[in-house]
Amino acid sequence: MDSYQGDMVSAKDFVDSLYRDKGFNKSKYLSKDEIVTICQNIGIFKLKGYVREIRSLPEKNIDDVMYLYFFDKYFSKILFDLTIRIESKLKSILIDECYALTRNHFFYLEQRNHKWSNYRIDFATLKNWEIQSRDGNQSEHYRHYIQFYLKNYDFSSNKQRYLNNRGLLNDLDESRYNYPPFKYLVESATLGSVNSFIGSLKINSQDIDKKVSHHFGVGNTEIFRHYLERLNEIRNRVAHGGRMFNRTYRSATGIGKFQSFRQSINNHKSMDVFLFLHYMLNRLERYRNFEDFKRKHVAKLFGELKKDRLSDDESFGLSNKYTKKDTERIKKVILRRMSN
């Protein structure tokens, strides 16, 4: 393997190279200093993904590169909000379904309640429940429920009351973690941890994934597992600021209107992801067809971008400076890449 020999390029040099070497037209809406500032704020590496999308077009404009980025960030914000709502729904249903089968708050620590023999709670979730000294910070007038719990309850007492002489999960670290009731743990858990609980838990011979998937209109637990994997993929990408509008995503089997609406688009692209998230929130039933959905949700993204104050400030008002003709032109590029 060769050693890396890439150049060290400043934001200004990168912008100049687009004009000089890549044939990009200079901005007709922003000054060079504004373009360089935006480039510095975004980062060259991240911006290259949007440059690649524009450089294949007959007319290459630096403005379009910037517009793509700010549209994508606004679209990402919408996707992130949808994943948050789905996560809240998942957590609430998971807690309700489990507590309908047991009155033991600590059932999740019993091996008999898991289908996976090597089940472990992920570190990111457990870290919230590390044992703290009782003289810790109490400056908040209304303390967070985790802080309150850690200050007032201990696992040894709960273990004796709820888990005495029961076979527990391997690798429990009682010296480090004050394992809380399931409802508290789930509320503070990562999405990945919630998904693993859904997949692993089985209480009184009842598979929890079957119980939960029913609330999302999915009868097949294998299909639902793929839904959760796709949801986690989307969340990770938006949370880490990844490009969204033109990326490829893992597959998910269509059901009902989710299947009928997606007939004309690539099932691995972001338009399908947008449909998928609305389906998981049971929102597709209100639309007559895919065109109705696009008109009420997708087309509105471009108008909403103009009204988004943060995007307007960061882009020096770029989206509002775009003419109607330029907006329609770049809109066609975006919608094509979201769908195909």
ABEGO torsion letter per residue (X at the ends): XBBBABBBBBAAAAAAAAAAAAGBBBBAABBAAAAAAAAAAAEAAAAAAAAAAAAABABBBAAAAAAAAAAAAAAAAAAAAAAAAAAAAAAAAAAAAAAAABABAAAAABAAABABAABBBBAAAAAAABBBBAABBAABABBBAAAAAAAABBAAAAAAAAABGBBBBBGBBAAABBBBBAAAAAAABBAAAAAAAAAABBBGGBBAAAAAAAAAGBABAAAAAAAAAAAAAAAAAAAAGBBAAABBBBBBBBBEAAAAAAAABBAABAAAAAAAAAAAAGAAAABABAAAAAAAAAAAAAAAAAABAAAAAAAGGAAAABBAAAAAAAAAAAAAAAAX
